[in-house]
C-alpha cells in the first residue's frame, strides 16, 4: 500500500469501528469482508458509505455494491478514476 492508501486504510478502519462499535478491539485486515468477517448489515454499510464520502473521498455505493464487498474494495473504489461517460448519440 502507498502512504496515501495506508492513511486511507487507517481512517477507514476507524470509520468501520464507528459504525460497528462492537469491533473496537478487533484487528481489521484489508482483505476482510464487511459482511462475512466484520458483520456489517445493509444499514451499517449505508452509514459507512456516507462517512467514507465525507472523510476519504468520492464513493459510489451503487457501483461498489455490485462487486466484492471487502475493505480493499472500498479503497479501490475511492481511488479509481471516474468512469468516462460516453457522449450522447444524436
N, C-alpha and C positions, 0 to 999 in steps of 0.2 A: 504494500500500500504506500502511496505517496504521502508526504506530510499533510497535504490538504485533506486527503482521504482519511488519514489517521485521525485528524481533528474532527472531521465529519462523523467518523465512526464513534468517537468518544461522545460527541453531542447526541448522536442517535441513540446510543445505549442509555444515556441519561433520560432522553425523551421516552423511550420504551419503559423505563422504570417509573417515570411519572404516570404514564398511562396504566401500568400494571404494577402498583406498589408492592405486591407480594413477591416480585422478582428482586427486591432490594439487595439481597446477598448473593444472588445468582450471577455466575460468570456468563456473560453473553458473548457468544462467538459469532463471527461474521457469517458462517455458514448455517447458523440456526434458523429453522423455520419459525416464523412468527406464530403460526397456529399450532403445529405439532410439538415443537420443542418449548416454546415460551408461553403457550396457552392463551394467546390473544384471540378475542372473538371479533365479529364484524364491527361492533361499536368501538372497541379498542383500536382497531385498525383505522377507522374513520377519524377518531381523535388523534391518533398518531400522525396521520397524513396531514392534518391541519397544523400540527406542531412542526412537522418537517418543513412544510411550506413557509412557515414564519421564521424558523431558526436556521435551516440548512440551505434550502433552495427550492426552485420550482419542482413540484412533484405531482404528476397526473395519476391519481389513484385509479381512474378508469382504465388507462393503458396498462398500468402496473398490475392490476388485478387479474389480467388475462394470462399472466405468466407465473413463474416461480415466485413464491412469497417468502423470501428469506431476507435477513438483514442486509446481505450483499446486494440483493436485487433493488432495495430502496436506494442504496448509494449509487448503483449503476444507473437507475432511472434519473436521479438528481443530476448526475454528471454526464449523462448522454446528451449529445447535441439535439436541439429541437428538430423534430421531423420537418422535412421540407414539404410544404403543401403544393400540390400540383395546380397549375393555373386552370381556371375555369374555362371550359370549352365554350366557344361562341357559335 
